[in-house]
Amino acid sequence: MADRSGTCQDGRRRTRPDAVALVAGLLSLLVAAAGLTGTGPWEVVDVRWLLAGTAVVAGIAFLVASVRNSRGATDD
């Protein structure tokens, strides 16, 4: 039977990576690289394409989140 309690076999708690912290870290690295090189991503990439790409990624993320099985242990 699968263990759904959120702990590993040795008793440690399983943790999931934090997506918001990952994105914030990647953005901060991008800003730091732009500061070091003196050129920003806005000079290389057209902002309209960046917004369109962001919308596509967000749409895919929403679709994946809606397809995931959201049924868990209920308190009923």
C-alpha positions as a printed Julia matrix, in Angstrom:
76×3 Matrix{Float64}:
   0.0    0.0     0.0
   1.33   3.45   -0.84
   2.36   5.73    1.98
   0.39   8.99    1.65
   1.37  10.47    5.0
   4.06  12.71    3.51
   7.01  11.02    5.2
   9.81   8.87    3.84
  10.55   5.39    5.11
  13.27   6.67    7.43
  10.85   9.14    9.08
  11.93  12.32    7.33
   9.22  14.51    5.84
   9.11  14.71    2.05
   9.23  18.23    0.69
   8.31  19.48   -2.74
  10.35  22.13   -4.53
   8.9   25.61   -4.28
   8.07  26.77   -7.82
   7.7   30.44   -6.84
  11.12  30.49   -5.2
  12.63  28.77   -8.25
  11.17  31.34  -10.64
  12.23  34.22   -8.39
  15.76  32.8    -8.21
  15.98  32.44  -11.99
  14.71  35.99  -12.49
  17.24  37.34  -10.01
  20.03  35.52  -11.87
  18.79  37.07  -15.11
  18.82  40.55  -13.58
  22.31  39.95  -12.13
  23.6   38.8   -15.54
  22.06  41.87  -17.16
  23.77  44.08  -14.6
  27.14  42.44  -15.14
  27.03  42.53  -18.93
  25.44  45.94  -19.24
  22.72  44.67  -21.57
  19.28  43.68  -20.52
  17.07  40.97  -21.94
  14.72  43.71  -23.16
  17.43  44.75  -25.66
  17.73  41.24  -27.09
  14.18  39.87  -26.87
  11.09  41.67  -28.13
   8.77  42.25  -25.15
   5.73  41.16  -27.16
   7.26  37.72  -27.76
   8.21  37.5   -24.1
   4.61  38.22  -23.06
   3.26  35.72  -25.58
   5.65  33.04  -24.34
   4.7   33.76  -20.74
   1.02  33.41  -21.62
   1.66  30.06  -23.32
   3.64  28.73  -20.34
   0.98  29.93  -17.9
  -1.78  28.33  -20.0
   0.05  25.01  -20.06
   0.61  25.2   -16.31
  -3.1   25.86  -15.73
  -4.07  22.94  -17.95
  -1.69  20.59  -16.15
  -2.98  21.77  -12.78
  -6.58  21.18  -13.82
  -5.87  17.68  -15.12
  -4.04  16.54  -11.99
  -6.01  14.34   -9.64
  -7.14  16.69   -6.9
  -8.9   14.0    -4.9
  -7.23  13.38   -1.61
  -8.19  12.33    1.86
 -11.43  14.09    2.76
 -12.62  15.05    6.19
 -16.18  13.84    5.55
